Amino acid sequence: MPAVGSVRRVRSLRGQPVRRVPDSERAGGLEQRLQGAEVERLRREEEGRL
């Protein structure tokens, strides 16, 4: 389930639909992108707490 939210957030940040990537790219690029979305989510949670 977390992956679905991450992809949705990436779509909103980039302002365009996330294209389906081949398995060869998915291992590197998509993993990095999802980590970035996760970091952004954690940052927003911290801001919400302040």
C-alpha distance matrix in Angstrom:
0.0 3.8 5.4 5.5 7.0 9.0 10.4 11.3 13.1 14.8 16.1 17.5 19.1 20.7 21.8 21.1 18.5 16.8 18.7 17.5 18.9 20.8 19.8 22.6 21.3 17.6 18.6 20.3 19.6 15.9 15.3 17.7 16.3 12.8 14.9 16.8 14.0 13.0 16.7 17.1 14.6 16.4 19.7 19.0 18.2 21.5 23.4 22.2 23.8 27.1
3.8 0.0 3.8 5.4 5.3 6.3 8.8 10.0 10.8 12.5 14.5 15.7 16.7 18.5 20.1 19.8 17.7 15.8 18.2 17.4 18.4 20.5 19.5 21.9 20.1 16.5 17.2 18.3 17.5 14.0 13.0 14.8 13.4 9.7 11.4 13.3 10.5 9.2 12.9 13.5 11.0 12.8 16.0 15.7 15.1 18.2 20.2 19.4 21.0 24.1
5.4 3.8 0.0 3.8 5.5 5.0 6.2 8.6 9.9 10.5 12.4 14.4 15.3 16.5 18.2 17.4 15.0 12.7 14.7 13.7 14.6 16.8 15.9 18.4 16.5 13.0 14.2 15.3 14.4 10.7 10.3 12.6 11.0 7.7 10.3 12.2 9.8 9.6 13.3 13.9 12.3 14.6 17.4 17.3 17.4 20.4 22.1 21.8 23.6 26.5
5.5 5.4 3.8 0.0 3.8 5.4 5.3 6.3 8.7 10.0 10.8 12.7 14.5 15.7 16.5 15.7 13.1 11.5 13.8 13.2 15.1 17.6 17.5 20.2 18.2 14.9 16.8 18.0 16.5 12.7 13.2 15.2 12.9 10.1 13.2 14.3 11.2 11.7 15.4 15.0 13.2 16.1 18.6 17.8 18.1 21.4 22.6 21.9 24.1 27.0
7.0 5.3 5.5 3.8 0.0 3.8 5.5 5.1 6.2 8.7 9.9 10.7 12.4 14.4 15.3 15.3 13.5 12.4 15.4 15.6 17.3 20.2 20.2 22.5 20.1 17.0 18.6 19.1 17.3 13.8 14.0 15.2 12.5 9.7 12.2 12.6 9.1 9.6 13.0 12.0 9.9 13.0 15.3 14.1 14.5 18.0 18.9 18.2 20.6 23.4
9.0 6.3 5.0 5.4 3.8 0.0 3.8 5.4 5.1 6.2 8.7 10.0 10.6 12.3 14.1 14.1 12.6 10.8 13.8 14.1 15.2 18.1 18.0 19.9 17.2 14.2 15.8 15.8 13.8 10.5 10.7 11.5 8.8 6.1 8.8 9.1 5.8 7.0 10.3 9.8 8.7 11.8 13.9 13.5 14.4 17.4 18.5 18.5 20.8 23.3
10.4 8.8 6.2 5.3 5.5 3.8 0.0 3.8 5.4 5.1 6.2 8.8 9.9 10.6 12.1 11.3 9.2 7.2 10.2 10.7 12.3 15.5 16.1 18.1 15.4 12.7 15.0 15.2 12.8 9.4 10.9 12.0 8.8 7.3 10.8 10.9 8.2 10.3 13.4 12.5 12.0 15.3 17.0 16.4 17.8 20.8 21.5 21.5 24.1 26.4
11.3 10.0 8.6 6.3 5.1 5.4 3.8 0.0 3.8 5.5 5.1 6.4 8.8 10.2 10.5 10.3 8.7 8.4 11.8 13.0 15.2 18.6 19.5 21.6 18.8 16.3 18.8 18.8 16.2 13.0 14.5 15.2 11.7 10.4 13.5 12.8 9.5 11.7 14.5 12.8 11.9 15.5 16.9 15.5 17.0 20.2 20.4 20.0 23.0 25.3
13.1 10.8 9.9 8.7 6.2 5.1 5.4 3.8 0.0 3.8 5.3 5.1 6.2 8.6 9.8 10.8 10.4 9.9 13.6 15.2 16.8 20.3 21.0 22.6 19.4 17.2 19.2 18.6 15.8 13.1 14.1 13.9 10.4 9.3 11.7 10.2 6.8 9.4 11.6 9.3 8.9 12.6 13.5 12.2 14.2 17.1 17.1 17.1 20.2 22.1
14.8 12.5 10.5 10.0 8.7 6.2 5.1 5.5 3.8 0.0 3.8 5.5 5.1 6.1 8.3 8.7 8.5 7.3 10.9 12.8 13.8 17.4 18.5 19.7 16.3 14.5 16.7 15.7 12.6 10.3 12.0 11.4 7.7 7.9 10.6 8.9 6.5 10.0 11.8 10.1 10.9 14.3 14.9 14.4 16.7 19.2 19.3 19.9 22.8 24.5
16.1 14.5 12.4 10.8 9.9 8.7 6.2 5.1 5.3 3.8 0.0 3.8 5.5 5.4 5.9 5.6 5.2 5.6 9.4 11.9 13.9 17.6 19.3 20.8 17.5 16.0 18.8 18.0 14.7 12.5 14.8 14.6 10.8 11.2 14.2 12.6 10.3 13.6 15.5 13.4 13.9 17.5 18.0 16.9 19.3 22.0 21.7 22.0 25.2 26.8
17.5 15.7 14.4 12.7 10.7 10.0 8.8 6.4 5.1 5.5 3.8 0.0 3.8 5.6 5.1 7.0 8.1 9.4 13.1 15.7 17.6 21.4 23.0 24.3 20.9 19.4 22.0 21.0 17.6 15.5 17.4 16.7 12.9 13.2 15.6 13.4 10.7 13.9 15.3 12.4 12.9 16.6 16.5 14.8 17.5 20.2 19.2 19.5 22.9 24.3
19.1 16.7 15.3 14.5 12.4 10.6 9.9 8.8 6.2 5.1 5.5 3.8 0.0 3.8 5.5 8.1 9.9 10.3 13.9 16.6 17.7 21.4 22.9 23.7 20.1 18.9 21.1 19.4 16.0 14.5 16.2 14.7 11.1 12.1 13.9 11.0 9.2 12.7 13.3 10.4 11.9 15.3 14.6 13.7 16.8 18.9 17.9 18.9 22.2 23.2
20.7 18.5 16.5 15.7 14.4 12.3 10.6 10.2 8.6 6.1 5.4 5.6 3.8 0.0 3.8 5.5 7.9 8.4 11.4 14.6 15.6 19.3 21.2 21.8 18.1 17.5 20.1 18.3 14.6 13.6 16.1 14.6 11.1 12.9 15.0 12.4 11.3 15.0 15.7 13.4 15.2 18.5 17.9 17.3 20.4 22.4 21.5 22.6 25.9 26.8
21.8 20.1 18.2 16.5 15.3 14.1 12.1 10.5 9.8 8.3 5.9 5.1 5.5 3.8 0.0 3.8 7.1 9.2 12.1 15.6 17.3 21.1 23.4 24.2 20.8 20.1 23.0 21.6 17.9 16.6 19.2 18.2 14.5 15.9 18.3 15.8 14.1 17.7 18.7 15.9 17.2 20.7 20.1 18.9 21.9 24.2 23.0 23.6 27.1 28.1
21.1 19.8 17.4 15.7 15.3 14.1 11.3 10.3 10.8 8.7 5.6 7.0 8.1 5.5 3.8 0.0 3.8 6.4 8.8 12.4 14.4 18.2 20.7 21.8 18.6 18.0 21.3 20.3 16.6 15.3 18.3 17.9 14.3 15.7 18.7 16.7 15.1 18.7 20.2 17.9 19.0 22.6 22.5 21.4 24.2 26.6 25.8 26.3 29.7 31.0
18.5 17.7 15.0 13.1 13.5 12.6 9.2 8.7 10.4 8.5 5.2 8.1 9.9 7.9 7.1 3.8 0.0 3.8 6.1 9.3 12.0 15.6 18.1 19.7 16.8 15.9 19.3 19.0 15.7 13.7 16.9 17.2 13.7 14.6 18.0 16.8 14.9 18.2 20.3 18.5 19.0 22.6 23.2 22.1 24.5 27.2 26.9 27.1 30.3 32.0
16.8 15.8 12.7 11.5 12.4 10.8 7.2 8.4 9.9 7.3 5.6 9.4 10.3 8.4 9.2 6.4 3.8 0.0 3.8 6.5 8.7 12.4 14.6 16.2 13.2 12.1 15.5 15.3 12.1 10.0 13.3 13.9 10.7 11.7 15.2 14.4 13.0 16.1 18.4 17.2 17.9 21.2 22.1 21.7 23.8 26.4 26.5 27.0 30.0 31.8
18.7 18.2 14.7 13.8 15.4 13.8 10.2 11.8 13.6 10.9 9.4 13.1 13.9 11.4 12.1 8.8 6.1 3.8 0.0 3.8 6.1 9.6 12.5 14.0 11.5 11.0 14.7 14.8 12.0 10.4 14.1 15.1 12.5 13.8 17.3 17.0 16.0 18.9 21.2 20.5 21.2 24.5 25.5 25.2 27.3 29.9 30.1 30.7 33.5 35.4
17.5 17.4 13.7 13.2 15.6 14.1 10.7 13.0 15.2 12.8 11.9 15.7 16.6 14.6 15.6 12.4 9.3 6.5 3.8 0.0 3.8 6.8 9.3 11.6 9.8 8.8 12.6 13.6 11.6 9.7 13.1 15.0 13.1 13.7 17.2 17.8 16.9 19.3 21.9 21.7 22.2 25.2 26.6 26.6 28.3 30.9 31.6 32.0 34.7 36.8
18.9 18.4 14.6 15.1 17.3 15.2 12.3 15.2 16.8 13.8 13.9 17.6 17.7 15.6 17.3 14.4 12.0 8.7 6.1 3.8 0.0 3.8 6.5 8.0 6.1 5.9 9.6 10.5 8.9 7.9 11.2 13.1 12.0 13.2 16.2 17.0 17.0 19.2 21.5 21.8 22.7 25.3 26.7 27.3 28.9 31.2 32.2 32.9 35.4 37.3
20.8 20.5 16.8 17.6 20.2 18.1 15.5 18.6 20.3 17.4 17.6 21.4 21.4 19.3 21.1 18.2 15.6 12.4 9.6 6.8 3.8 0.0 3.8 5.4 5.5 6.1 9.1 10.7 10.4 10.0 12.6 14.9 14.6 15.6 18.4 19.6 19.9 21.7 24.1 24.8 25.6 28.0 29.6 30.4 31.9 34.1 35.2 36.1 38.3 40.3
19.8 19.5 15.9 17.5 20.2 18.0 16.1 19.5 21.0 18.5 19.3 23.0 22.9 21.2 23.4 20.7 18.1 14.6 12.5 9.3 6.5 3.8 0.0 3.8 5.4 4.9 6.5 9.3 10.2 9.7 11.3 14.0 14.6 15.0 17.4 19.3 19.8 21.0 23.4 24.7 25.3 27.2 29.2 30.2 31.4 33.5 35.0 35.9 37.7 39.9
22.6 21.9 18.4 20.2 22.5 19.9 18.1 21.6 22.6 19.7 20.8 24.3 23.7 21.8 24.2 21.8 19.7 16.2 14.0 11.6 8.0 5.4 3.8 0.0 3.8 5.7 6.2 7.8 9.2 10.1 11.6 13.6 14.8 15.9 17.7 19.4 20.6 21.9 23.8 25.2 26.4 28.1 29.8 31.1 32.5 34.3 35.8 37.0 38.8 40.7
21.3 20.1 16.5 18.2 20.1 17.2 15.4 18.8 19.4 16.3 17.5 20.9 20.1 18.1 20.8 18.6 16.8 13.2 11.5 9.8 6.1 5.5 5.4 3.8 0.0 3.8 5.5 5.6 5.8 7.0 9.2 10.6 11.4 13.1 15.0 16.2 17.4 19.1 20.8 22.0 23.4 25.3 26.6 28.0 29.6 31.3 32.6 33.9 35.9 37.7
17.6 16.5 13.0 14.9 17.0 14.2 12.7 16.3 17.2 14.5 16.0 19.4 18.9 17.5 20.1 18.0 15.9 12.1 11.0 8.8 5.9 6.1 4.9 5.7 3.8 0.0 3.8 5.5 5.8 4.9 6.7 9.2 9.8 10.5 12.7 14.5 15.2 16.5 18.7 20.0 20.8 22.7 24.5 25.7 27.0 28.9 30.4 31.5 33.3 35.4
18.6 17.2 14.2 16.8 18.6 15.8 15.0 18.8 19.2 16.7 18.8 22.0 21.1 20.1 23.0 21.3 19.3 15.5 14.7 12.6 9.6 9.1 6.5 6.2 5.5 3.8 0.0 3.8 6.5 6.5 6.1 8.8 10.7 11.1 12.3 14.7 16.0 16.6 18.5 20.4 21.4 22.6 24.6 26.2 27.2 28.9 30.7 31.9 33.4 35.5
20.3 18.3 15.3 18.0 19.1 15.8 15.2 18.8 18.6 15.7 18.0 21.0 19.4 18.3 21.6 20.3 19.0 15.3 14.8 13.6 10.5 10.7 9.3 7.8 5.6 5.5 3.8 0.0 3.8 5.8 5.5 6.4 8.8 10.3 10.9 12.6 14.7 15.7 16.9 18.8 20.3 21.5 22.9 24.9 26.3 27.5 29.2 30.8 32.3 34.0
19.6 17.5 14.4 16.5 17.3 13.8 12.8 16.2 15.8 12.6 14.7 17.6 16.0 14.6 17.9 16.6 15.7 12.1 12.0 11.6 8.9 10.4 10.2 9.2 5.8 5.8 6.5 3.8 0.0 3.8 5.5 5.3 6.2 8.7 10.0 10.7 12.5 14.3 15.5 16.7 18.5 20.2 21.3 22.9 24.7 26.1 27.3 28.9 30.8 32.4
15.9 14.0 10.7 12.7 13.8 10.5 9.4 13.0 13.1 10.3 12.5 15.5 14.5 13.6 16.6 15.3 13.7 10.0 10.4 9.7 7.9 10.0 9.7 10.1 7.0 4.9 6.5 5.8 3.8 0.0 3.8 5.4 4.9 6.1 8.5 9.7 10.5 12.2 14.2 15.2 16.4 18.4 19.9 21.1 22.6 24.4 25.7 26.9 28.9 30.8
15.3 13.0 10.3 13.2 14.0 10.7 10.9 14.5 14.1 12.0 14.8 17.4 16.2 16.1 19.2 18.3 16.9 13.3 14.1 13.1 11.2 12.6 11.3 11.6 9.2 6.7 6.1 5.5 5.5 3.8 0.0 3.8 5.4 5.2 6.2 8.7 10.0 10.5 12.4 14.3 15.3 16.6 18.5 20.1 21.2 22.8 24.6 25.8 27.4 29.4
17.7 14.8 12.6 15.2 15.2 11.5 12.0 15.2 13.9 11.4 14.6 16.7 14.7 14.6 18.2 17.9 17.2 13.9 15.1 15.0 13.1 14.9 14.0 13.6 10.6 9.2 8.8 6.4 5.3 5.4 3.8 0.0 3.8 5.5 5.1 6.3 8.8 9.8 10.6 12.4 14.3 15.4 16.6 18.6 20.1 21.3 22.8 24.5 26.1 27.7
16.3 13.4 11.0 12.9 12.5 8.8 8.8 11.7 10.4 7.7 10.8 12.9 11.1 11.1 14.5 14.3 13.7 10.7 12.5 13.1 12.0 14.6 14.6 14.8 11.4 9.8 10.7 8.8 6.2 4.9 5.4 3.8 0.0 3.8 5.4 5.1 6.4 8.7 10.0 10.7 12.4 14.4 15.4 16.7 18.6 20.2 21.3 22.8 24.8 26.4
12.8 9.7 7.7 10.1 9.7 6.1 7.3 10.4 9.3 7.9 11.2 13.2 12.1 12.9 15.9 15.7 14.6 11.7 13.8 13.7 13.2 15.6 15.0 15.9 13.1 10.5 11.1 10.3 8.7 6.1 5.2 5.5 3.8 0.0 3.8 5.3 5.0 6.1 8.6 9.7 10.4 12.4 14.2 15.3 16.6 18.5 20.0 21.0 22.9 24.9
14.9 11.4 10.3 13.2 12.2 8.8 10.8 13.5 11.7 10.6 14.2 15.6 13.9 15.0 18.3 18.7 18.0 15.2 17.3 17.2 16.2 18.4 17.4 17.7 15.0 12.7 12.3 10.9 10.0 8.5 6.2 5.1 5.4 3.8 0.0 3.8 5.4 5.0 6.2 8.6 9.8 10.6 12.3 14.3 15.4 16.7 18.5 20.0 21.4 23.2
16.8 13.3 12.2 14.3 12.6 9.1 10.9 12.8 10.2 8.9 12.6 13.4 11.0 12.4 15.8 16.7 16.8 14.4 17.0 17.8 17.0 19.6 19.3 19.4 16.2 14.5 14.7 12.6 10.7 9.7 8.7 6.3 5.1 5.3 3.8 0.0 3.8 5.4 5.1 6.2 8.6 10.0 10.6 12.4 14.4 15.5 16.6 18.5 20.3 21.7
14.0 10.5 9.8 11.2 9.1 5.8 8.2 9.5 6.8 6.5 10.3 10.7 9.2 11.3 14.1 15.1 14.9 13.0 16.0 16.9 17.0 19.9 19.8 20.6 17.4 15.2 16.0 14.7 12.5 10.5 10.0 8.8 6.4 5.0 5.4 3.8 0.0 3.8 5.4 5.0 6.1 8.7 9.8 10.6 12.4 14.3 15.4 16.5 18.7 20.5
13.0 9.2 9.6 11.7 9.6 7.0 10.3 11.7 9.4 10.0 13.6 13.9 12.7 15.0 17.7 18.7 18.2 16.1 18.9 19.3 19.2 21.7 21.0 21.9 19.1 16.5 16.6 15.7 14.3 12.2 10.5 9.8 8.7 6.1 5.0 5.4 3.8 0.0 3.8 5.4 5.0 6.3 8.6 9.9 10.7 12.5 14.4 15.4 16.9 19.0
16.7 12.9 13.3 15.4 13.0 10.3 13.4 14.5 11.6 11.8 15.5 15.3 13.3 15.7 18.7 20.2 20.3 18.4 21.2 21.9 21.5 24.1 23.4 23.8 20.8 18.7 18.5 16.9 15.5 14.2 12.4 10.6 10.0 8.6 6.2 5.1 5.4 3.8 0.0 3.8 5.4 5.2 6.2 8.7 9.9 10.7 12.5 14.3 15.6 17.1
17.1 13.5 13.9 15.0 12.0 9.8 12.5 12.8 9.3 10.1 13.4 12.4 10.4 13.4 15.9 17.9 18.5 17.2 20.5 21.7 21.8 24.8 24.7 25.2 22.0 20.0 20.4 18.8 16.7 15.2 14.3 12.4 10.7 9.7 8.6 6.2 5.0 5.4 3.8 0.0 3.8 5.5 5.1 6.3 8.7 9.9 10.6 12.4 14.5 15.8
14.6 11.0 12.3 13.2 9.9 8.7 12.0 11.9 8.9 10.9 13.9 12.9 11.9 15.2 17.2 19.0 19.0 17.9 21.2 22.2 22.7 25.6 25.3 26.4 23.4 20.8 21.4 20.3 18.5 16.4 15.3 14.3 12.4 10.4 9.8 8.6 6.1 5.0 5.4 3.8 0.0 3.8 5.4 5.2 6.3 8.8 10.0 10.6 12.7 14.8
16.4 12.8 14.6 16.1 13.0 11.8 15.3 15.5 12.6 14.3 17.5 16.6 15.3 18.5 20.7 22.6 22.6 21.2 24.5 25.2 25.3 28.0 27.2 28.1 25.3 22.7 22.6 21.5 20.2 18.4 16.6 15.4 14.4 12.4 10.6 10.0 8.7 6.3 5.2 5.5 3.8 0.0 3.8 5.4 5.1 6.3 8.8 9.8 10.8 12.9
19.7 16.0 17.4 18.6 15.3 13.9 17.0 16.9 13.5 14.9 18.0 16.5 14.6 17.9 20.1 22.5 23.2 22.1 25.5 26.6 26.7 29.6 29.2 29.8 26.6 24.5 24.6 22.9 21.3 19.9 18.5 16.6 15.4 14.2 12.3 10.6 9.8 8.6 6.2 5.1 5.4 3.8 0.0 3.8 5.4 5.1 6.3 8.7 10.1 11.1
19.0 15.7 17.3 17.8 14.1 13.5 16.4 15.5 12.2 14.4 16.9 14.8 13.7 17.3 18.9 21.4 22.1 21.7 25.2 26.6 27.3 30.4 30.2 31.1 28.0 25.7 26.2 24.9 22.9 21.1 20.1 18.6 16.7 15.3 14.3 12.4 10.6 9.9 8.7 6.3 5.2 5.4 3.8 0.0 3.8 5.4 5.0 6.1 8.7 10.2
18.2 15.1 17.4 18.1 14.5 14.4 17.8 17.0 14.2 16.7 19.3 17.5 16.8 20.4 21.9 24.2 24.5 23.8 27.3 28.3 28.9 31.9 31.4 32.5 29.6 27.0 27.2 26.3 24.7 22.6 21.2 20.1 18.6 16.6 15.4 14.4 12.4 10.7 9.9 8.7 6.3 5.1 5.4 3.8 0.0 3.8 5.5 5.0 6.4 9.1
21.5 18.2 20.4 21.4 18.0 17.4 20.8 20.2 17.1 19.2 22.0 20.2 18.9 22.4 24.2 26.6 27.2 26.4 29.9 30.9 31.2 34.1 33.5 34.3 31.3 28.9 28.9 27.5 26.1 24.4 22.8 21.3 20.2 18.5 16.7 15.5 14.3 12.5 10.7 9.9 8.8 6.3 5.1 5.4 3.8 0.0 3.8 5.4 5.2 6.7
23.4 20.2 22.1 22.6 18.9 18.5 21.5 20.4 17.1 19.3 21.7 19.2 17.9 21.5 23.0 25.8 26.9 26.5 30.1 31.6 32.2 35.2 35.0 35.8 32.6 30.4 30.7 29.2 27.3 25.7 24.6 22.8 21.3 20.0 18.5 16.6 15.4 14.4 12.5 10.6 10.0 8.8 6.3 5.0 5.5 3.8 0.0 3.8 5.4 5.4
22.2 19.4 21.8 21.9 18.2 18.5 21.5 20.0 17.1 19.9 22.0 19.5 18.9 22.6 23.6 26.3 27.1 27.0 30.7 32.0 32.9 36.1 35.9 37.0 33.9 31.5 31.9 30.8 28.9 26.9 25.8 24.5 22.8 21.0 20.0 18.5 16.5 15.4 14.3 12.4 10.6 9.8 8.7 6.1 5.0 5.4 3.8 0.0 3.8 5.6
23.8 21.0 23.6 24.1 20.6 20.8 24.1 23.0 20.2 22.8 25.2 22.9 22.2 25.9 27.1 29.7 30.3 30.0 33.5 34.7 35.4 38.3 37.7 38.8 35.9 33.3 33.4 32.3 30.8 28.9 27.4 26.1 24.8 22.9 21.4 20.3 18.7 16.9 15.6 14.5 12.7 10.8 10.1 8.7 6.4 5.2 5.4 3.8 0.0 3.8
27.1 24.1 26.5 27.0 23.4 23.3 26.4 25.3 22.1 24.5 26.8 24.3 23.2 26.8 28.1 31.0 32.0 31.8 35.4 36.8 37.3 40.3 39.9 40.7 37.7 35.4 35.5 34.0 32.4 30.8 29.4 27.7 26.4 24.9 23.2 21.7 20.5 19.0 17.1 15.8 14.8 12.9 11.1 10.2 9.1 6.7 5.4 5.6 3.8 0.0
